[in-house]
Amino acid sequence: AVEKGMKVPRTVLPSFPEPVRHKRDYVAERLMSCFKKARDSRAEQLNMDPGFLMPNAMLKSLAREKPRDLAGIEGSGLLKKWQLEVMGEPLAKCLRKSKT
C-alpha cells in the first residue's frame, strides 16, 4: 500500500491551503490587552464568564479594526446590542487611552 501511494503524482494528492499569517500589529496588540482587561473586570462585576461576555476572537477582530471611538465600535457590527450596552464605554476608554 505504501509503494502504491508513493507512486501517486503530487498533483493528484490533496493539498491544504497555507494558513493566513498576519503581520504583527503592535497597536492592535496593545488594544487587545486593554480590551481583555476591561472585559475581565466587567465580567467579574457582572459575575459572568469573560468568554461569554465577549470572546477573545471578537476582541481581536475589534482591535484589528482600530475603531476611533464608541461610534466606531458600534459601527463595526461585531458587538450585539447587549454587549455594546455593557462593554461599549469600557472599550471606548481603551481607545481614548491608546491615543495618549
C-alpha positions as CSV (number, residue, x, y, z in Angstrom):
1,A,0.0,0.0,0.0
2,V,2.9,2.4,0.8
3,E,4.6,1.7,-2.5
4,K,1.4,2.2,-4.4
5,G,0.8,5.5,-2.5
6,M,4.3,6.7,-3.2
7,K,3.7,6.3,-7.0
8,V,0.7,8.7,-6.9
9,P,1.8,12.1,-8.5
10,R,1.8,15.0,-6.1
11,T,-0.6,16.9,-8.4
12,V,-3.3,14.3,-7.6
13,L,-2.8,14.3,-3.8
14,P,-5.0,16.5,-1.7
15,S,-3.5,19.8,-0.7
16,F,-4.2,22.1,2.3
17,P,-4.2,25.8,1.9
18,E,-1.4,27.8,3.7
19,P,-2.6,29.3,6.9
20,V,-3.2,33.0,6.8
21,R,-0.5,34.8,8.7
22,H,-1.0,38.4,9.8
23,K,1.9,40.8,10.2
24,R,2.4,41.7,13.9
25,D,0.4,44.7,14.7
26,Y,1.7,46.3,18.0
27,V,-1.1,48.8,18.2
28,A,-3.7,46.1,17.9
29,E,-1.9,44.0,20.5
30,R,-1.9,46.9,23.0
31,L,-5.6,47.5,22.3
32,M,-6.3,43.8,22.7
33,S,-4.6,43.8,26.1
34,C,-6.6,46.7,27.3
35,F,-9.8,45.3,25.8
36,K,-9.2,42.0,27.7
37,K,-8.6,43.8,31.0
38,A,-11.7,45.8,30.6
39,R,-13.8,42.8,29.6
40,D,-12.4,40.7,32.5
41,S,-13.1,43.5,35.0
42,R,-16.6,44.0,33.7
43,A,-17.3,40.2,33.7
44,E,-16.2,40.0,37.3
45,Q,-18.6,42.8,38.2
46,L,-21.4,41.0,36.5
47,N,-20.4,37.6,37.8
48,M,-20.2,36.4,34.2
49,D,-17.8,34.2,32.3
50,P,-15.5,36.6,30.4
51,G,-15.6,34.5,27.3
52,F,-19.4,34.7,27.2
53,L,-19.4,38.4,27.7
54,M,-17.0,38.9,24.8
55,P,-15.0,36.0,23.2
56,N,-11.3,36.7,22.6
57,A,-11.9,36.3,18.8
58,M,-14.3,39.2,19.0
59,L,-11.9,41.4,20.9
60,K,-9.1,40.5,18.5
61,S,-11.3,41.5,15.5
62,L,-12.2,44.8,17.1
63,A,-8.6,45.5,18.0
64,R,-7.5,44.9,14.4
65,E,-10.2,47.3,13.1
66,K,-8.9,50.0,15.5
67,P,-12.2,52.0,15.8
68,R,-11.7,55.6,16.8
69,D,-14.5,55.9,19.4
70,L,-17.7,54.4,20.7
71,A,-19.5,55.1,17.4
72,G,-16.7,53.2,15.6
73,I,-17.2,50.3,18.0
74,E,-20.9,50.3,17.2
75,G,-20.3,50.7,13.5
76,S,-18.0,47.6,13.4
77,G,-21.1,45.4,13.7
78,L,-19.1,43.0,15.9
79,L,-21.0,43.5,19.2
80,K,-24.6,42.6,19.9
81,K,-26.7,45.3,21.3
82,W,-26.5,44.0,24.9
83,Q,-22.7,43.7,24.6
84,L,-22.5,47.3,23.4
85,E,-24.6,48.4,26.3
86,V,-22.4,46.6,28.8
87,M,-19.0,46.9,27.2
88,G,-19.2,50.0,24.9
89,E,-17.9,52.6,27.4
90,P,-15.1,50.4,28.9
91,L,-13.9,49.6,25.4
92,A,-14.1,53.2,24.3
93,K,-12.0,54.1,27.4
94,C,-9.3,51.8,26.0
95,L,-9.4,53.7,22.7
96,R,-9.0,57.0,24.4
97,K,-6.1,55.7,26.4
98,S,-4.4,54.5,23.2
99,K,-4.5,58.0,21.7
100,T,-2.4,59.4,24.6
